[in-house]
Amino acid sequence: MILQDIINIIESVAPLSYQEDWDNSGLQVGNRNAEIKAALLTVDVTESVVNEAILLGCDLIISHHPLLFRGLKQLTGSTPQERCVEQAIRHNIAIYSAHTSMDSYLHGVSGRMAEKLGVDNYRILIPSAGDIQVGLGVIGELQEAMDNEAFVAHVANVFAAPSAPLRWVEGAKKTVKKVAICGGAGAEFVEQAIAQGADAYISADFKYHELQSAYQRITVVDMDHWVSEHFTREIFEELLSAHVTTYIAKTDDSPVRFWKQEY
């Protein structure tokens, strides 16, 4: 299958028109007419991921986060980003990214989080202009209400968060039924979640004062950015595994580590 055919499959659900203005989703490296036999699926493109693709014989890396947000002014191998590009070109590996284009797909990043958590009948939290089926975040309901601590434990279990502990603040209610979710950095949308009646909001990268502002208004679960988005690789796999050999990158992981003091 040629690369453009693979791109067409991804963009059939997450077209580039869905992405935010500041983003750089799409083909990062490679020839659209190249023949593709195997793809490595990842959240981030790192040197370890590129090396894994080389060892597996992959000729395509599909990532959530773009390797390139801005144009490179030089290619000297002096930065990890430059070395990733050099190695990809040297080994004929194409790189494609679906970032906010996949975030804005109803059943994309946030929708998959909702499904994993058992949040039903979800819809877009922040619709794009003119299309309520496209936008950032989702909001829906659990089948049964849970008390706050049980809900946070549920989130931790689903997202295997013991390796990346959750931070959370308790809202006005003691139970959670209606849940808003935004994969990645979505602290800016907490007010919209409150306005739409959510009992809890799940996202990543909250600052202290943002959590302080939410306290006793809405239960907020703040998780590691990578952890919130790692199910994106499953979406890629489901879209493409019938057409090309796919691997989920074993070297793809959050770069953030949490110190655990032993007493």
N, C-alpha and C positions, 0 to 999 in steps of 0.2 A: 504494500500500500504506500502511495506517495504521501509526503508530509502534508500537502494541502488537503488531502482527503481526511487526514486525522484532525487537522485544524477545523475543517468544516463540521466534523462531528461535535467537537467541543463548542464551537460557536453556534451550533444549532440550539443550544440551551443557554449559552453565556456569550452572546455576541459582543464584539468590542464596543458597540454603541451603548452598552450597559455601564461601561466603566466611568469612574469619576474623571473630571477634567485633568487632574494632576497626575493621573496614573499612567502606567506604560505597559499595560497588558498586551499580549500578542507575541509574535515571533521576535525573539531576541537575537538569535544566531541561527544561520542555516539557509539552505536552498529549498524553496517550497516544492520543487520537483524531485527532491531526493527520495529514494526508496527507503522506507522505514520498516525494520524487522522487529525491533524491541525498544520499549520505552521505560525509562525509570521515572517513578512518580514521587514527588517530594514537595514539602512546604517551601524550603529554602534551597537555593543553589549555592553550595559551598564547594571548596576544593575537595573535601572528602566525598561529597556526592558525585562530583565529576569523576573522581578516581574510581568510585564504585561503578559508575556507568561504563567506564573503560574496561574494568575487569569483567563485567557481565556481558560485554559486547553490545551494549545499547547504542543506538544511533540517534536517540532522542531523549531529552530530559524535559518532563513537563512539571512545572512548578506552580505553586500558588503565588508566592512573592516574586516579583520580577528581579532578575539579576541586574538589569540596567534600568534605572529611573531617569538618568540623564546621559547625554552623549559622553563617551570617553574622549578626552583630549589627547591621550597618548596610550600606547600599548607597549609598555616596557617590562611588564611582569613585576612591577614594584608594589602592587596591591593584590589582595586576594581576588577582587573582582576582575582585574586584568588577567591574572593567571587562570581564572576559570574560563574566560573568553579564549585565551591562547590555547589551553588544553582542548577545549571543545572544537575549535577550528582545526587543530593539529590532528585530532582523532575523528574528524567528520561527524561530530555530534551536534545536532540541532538543539536549540533551547526555546521552548515556548512557555509563556506564563499566562495564567488566567487569575487575575487578582480581583479587583473590585468588579470586574465583569462577572466573576463567579459569586462574589459577595451579593450582588444585586439580583441574582437568579433566585426565585422563590424557594426552590428546592436545593439551593446551593449551600454555602457554608453555614449560615444561621439556620436554614431549614433542616439541614442534616443534624445539627445540634439539637433542635427541637425534637426530631424523630427519635434520637438516641435517648432523650430524657423522658419520652412519653408525653410530650406536649402536643395535643391534638388540635385539629381545625385551625392551624396557624395561618396567618396572613402577614403581609408586609407591614413592618412597623413605620418606616419612613418611605412612603411611595415616591417614586420619581414623578416628575411633572407629566401628567397626561396618561399614566399607566399604573393602576393600583396593584398590578401583578409584578411590578419591577421596583426594586429599591433596597434599602439597607435595613437589616434586622427583621425579626418576625415577632409576632405576639399570638399566643394561643392559651389553651387551658390544659392542666393536668386532669386526668380522669377523676381523681379524688384529691381533696385538699390534704396538705401535709403541714405539720408544724415546722417552724423555721429551721430548727437544727436538723430535723430529719431530711428536709429539703436540701440543705447544704451537704449533708452526708451523701445523699443520692447523687448530687452533682459530682462530688469527689469520686464516688465509686464508678460512675459512668465514664468520667474522663481520666481515670487512673491518676488522679491528682496527688497521691502521696509523695511522688517525686517532685511535685511542684505545688506546695501547699496553697490552699485558697485563702484569700482574705474576704471577710464579709462584715456587713453591718445589718442590724435588725431594723425592719421597717415599723410602720404604724400597727400592722396586724400581726397576730401571733401565728397565723397560718398562711400558706401559699396555695393559691389555686390558679390565678391568671399570671402567666409568665411571659416576659419580654426577653429577647435574646439578640445579641449582636456579636458575631464572631469577630475576633481581632479587637482593635482599639475603638471602643464605642462609648466611652464615658460621656461624650457630648450629647448622647441621646437619652440620658436618664430622665430628663424633664418630659420628653415625649412619652416615655414609658409610664410615668406617673399620670400624665394627662389622659392616657388611654386606659387607665384603671388597673394597671399591672400591680400585682402584689409583690413581685420579685423581678429583678433585672439581672441578667448574666452578661458579662462582657469582660474585657481585659484592659490593663494599663491605666487603672484609675489612680489619680493623685490623691494625697491625703485629704485635702480640702473638698474634693469632689465626693469622697466617701462621707466626710463629716456633714456635708450639705444634705446627703441622702438619708442620714441616720434618723430613725423614727418617722420617716416618710415612706420609704420603700426598702424592702430587703434587697441588698445588692450583693452579688457574688462576683468577686474580682479574681480572675484566673490568669495564669500565664498565657501570653499571646499565642505562642506556638501550640500549646495544649488546646486552646479554643479552636484552632484551625486544622488540626492534624487529620480530622476525618475527611478533609478535602481530597486527600489521596484516594480514599475509597470511591468518591464520586468520579474521579478520573478513571479509576480501574473499571467501574461499572459501565462507563461510556465506551471504553476502548478495548476491553479484554477479548471481545468477540472478533476483533479486527486485527490486533497486533499483540505480540507477547508483551506483558506488562510485569513490572516488579515494583514493589513499594520499597523505597530506599531505606536500608537498615542504618545508614549513617546519618539520616535526617533526624535531628533532635533539637530541642530548645537549647540555645547557648547559655541560658540563665540557670545558675545553680543556687541552691538555698543552703545556707550554713546551718548545721545542726550541732548545737553545743552538747557535749557529753558531760554529765554531772556525776 
